[in-house]
Amino acid sequence: MIKSRIREILYCDDTEEQRYAMRRILEGAGYTVIEASTGAEALERLHSGILAVVLDVKLPDISGYDVCRRIKADSRTAAIPVLQISASFADPALRAQGLQGGADAYVAQPVHSAELLSLVAALIRSHESERTVRFQAEVSRQLSMSLDYNETLATIERVFVPRFADLCTVLLRSPGQPSTHHAPAQPFLSLGHADGQALPPDLVEAAAEVSRAGYPRLIHADSGPAEGLALPGRRAAACDILLAPLAVGRKQIGALVFAVDGVDRQYQLGNLPLAQDLADRAALALQNSSLYSAQRAAQEALVQSEKLAAAGRLSAAIAHEINNPLEAITNLMYLIDTSDEITPVIKGYVQEALSELSRLTHIARQSLGFYRELTGPQVFDLNESIDDTLNIYMKRFTAKHIQVECRYCPGRLEVCAVKGEVRQVISNLLVNAYDALPENGRLTIETERCAPLPDSDDVPRVAFRVIDDGPGIPPETQARIFEPFFTTKQGTGTGLGLWVSDTIVSKHGGTIDVTTRTEDPGRGTTFEVILPMTRTESQER
C-alpha cells in the first residue's frame, strides 16, 4: 500500500554465479536482494516484510517445492508471492507440481531480465492489491464496531496506523461554519493525537483547503506544510503527508491527515485514491454514529417525556383521591387545636401537624401542573425555615445517633420564594443525608450570604449547604442524580426528589450543586443551594 524505500526480495539458488547475476538484475530495478543458498537458509531469512520470493526448484537440502509449501503454510508469510524458477519447467508435469505446491508463477531458465522483472512486478502488484482489499475490509469492520461518536473518532485515528500511516489525525469543521464545496477555507477543530502534539498551522490550513476543494493532496517531505511535524517515537521532522477530505455527498465534515516518516516509507500519487477511499469510509462511519447518537437522544427524550406524562397522570389521580381525606384530617386537627381540654404541649404538636398538613395539601393540589403556584411567593427567613424543617427529622437523626451541627449566618436571611417549595428542597436534602449517613455519622447545615453574580443587578445571594460524612457518591451515579426516576434506593426511592429540588431551585433563579468524595480523607457529600435574596435584604446590607 505504501512504498517502502527498502523493497526486499528473497532470492534462493545454490549457484553463486546465478545469484550474482540475478542480484544485479533485481538491484538494477531498485530492489534490495536477500540471498540464500539453501532451502533452510531461505526459510530462516524470510520475514513478513519481504515483497516476493524468487525460488530455484533444485536446492541441495530440500526442494523448492517443499520450501514453497512451508512459506504458504505459515500465516505470517502465506500471502507473499513465490516465483519458482528452473531449467526443467518445460515439463508440464513439473509445472503442475510447482503450482500445486503454492507457487504463484513460474519461469524457465534461461530467463530474460525484462521477463523476470515483469513477472516480479506483476506478482508484487497482485500481492499489494490483495493486501489493500483485506485492509479496506478490516477498516470497515473496525469502524462499524461502535456507533458511539467519540469511539468512532478514536477508531479512525487508530485503525490506519501503522499499515497506511505512522500518524492519522481527524480535523473536524468548526461548528457553525458552511459545509459546502463553495465555502471558504477556514481553520478546523483538531482532535490532536496520542502524544498531544498540535498540527502545524500551515498543515491545518492546507487540510481546510483540501476539504473545500473536495480532492486529496500529496505533500512530500521537506516541502511546505509537511515540515515540522514530528511523529510519535521518531526523530524525523520531515514527513510525507496525505490530506483527504471527509465528506458525505456535498456535506463536508472535515479532513483526514495521514503522515509517514518520509525516510523508511513514502507516499506516492498512486496512494491518493486509496486515501480518499479510506476517508470516505471514515466519513460514512462518522455520519452513522452522529445519526445514531441523535436518534438515541431523541428516543431518550421521548422516554423521559412519557415518564413525565405518566407521572402527571398519576399525580392527578393521587391529588384527586387524597384531597378529601386531607381536608377531613385538617378539620379534625383544627377542632383538636381549638379545644379547651388539650395541654400546651399537645397544642404545640397539633399546630406543627396542621402546618405539615397544609404543606401536604399544597403539594397535592399542585402536583398535576408541577407546582403551578396558587398562593405565590412570600418573604421569609431561610434560617428559620431550615430550622423548622430540621426539627421534624431530629428524632430520626437522634435515633440513628447522628450528630447534627447548624452553622447559621447571623441575622435574617430573607428570600422571596414559595415557602413550601423551599421547605420541600430542604426536606429532600435532609432525607437523602439521613439515608446516606451510617450510625454515629455527622451532619452539618450551613447558611451564608454570597456575593452577587456578574450582570445580576447587584442582587446578593444566600447559600445553604447540607454536608454529610457518608460514603460519597460514585462518579457514574453522580452524573445521573438529577435525572427523573433515577434512584439508588431500590424499593424505597421514587427517583424524583433531587429532580424536583433542582426544578424548584431553577424556577426561583438559583442553583443546586453537589461535591462528593468516596475516599478518605474528606469522604462525604455536600449539596449547596444558592438562592437570590430579596431586594429589602439587599438594601439593608
Secondary structure, DSSP 8 states (H G I E B T S, - for coil): --EESS-EEEEE-S-HHHHHHHHHHHHHTT-EEEEESSHHHHHHH--TT--EEEEES--SSS-HHHHHHHHHHSTTTTTS-EEEEETTTTSHHHHHHHHHTT-SEEEESS--HHHHHHHHHHHHHHHHHHHHHHHHHHHHHHHTS---HHHHHHHHHHHTTTTT-SEEEEEEE-TTS--STTS----EEE---TT-----HHHHHHHHHHHHHT--EEE-TTSGGGBT---TT----B-EEEEEEEEETTEEEEEEEEEE-SSSEE--GGGHHHHHHHHHHHHHHHHHHHHHHHHHHHHHHHHHHHHHHHHHHHHHHHHHHHHHHHHHHHHHHHHHHT-TTS-HHHHHHHHHHHHHHHHHHHHHHHTTTTS--SS--EEEEHHHHHHHHHHHHHHHHHHTT-EEEEE--SS--EEEE-HHHHHHHHHHHHHHHHHH--TT-EEEEEEEEE---TTSTT--EEEEEEEE-SS---HHHHTTTTSTT--SSTTT--S-HHHHHHHHHHHTT-EEEEEEESSSSS-EEEEEEEEE--HHHHHH-
